[in-house]
């Protein structure tokens, strides 16, 4: 059981793990052990997630999320499989917790009169600088 929050807990049966050979340091032993972990979690059809959390997670633009709504996390930071498994699960929990946060609704505002005047006067000043760059006229 993977605990995300008080009301969200993921069953082990919903997680799918695949082990592969990791690249990077490890000496001769690295070619024989499958220490990298690929953790898959089906966000789209998980019964553990409330509907509003699922919608927020699926709406995120995350390259680890497939079109079918499956999150794929690859962990190969450490040299042993157990630490990589823990790392992948921690990253999954952190990703799911980000979906729990409801984003603040933006309140549209209007620019103040002073900010409008400052913008227009700076535009006029810039225009005067540009006009002064031209060839001098014989007057």
Secondary structure as UniProt FT lines:
FT   STRAND          2..3
FT   STRAND          9..10
FT   HELIX           12..14
FT   STRAND          15..20
FT   HELIX           27..31
FT   STRAND          36..42
FT   TURN            44..45
FT   TURN            47..48
FT   HELIX           51..59
FT   TURN            63..64
FT   TURN            67..68
FT   STRAND          70..75
FT   HELIX           81..100
FT   HELIX           113..132
//
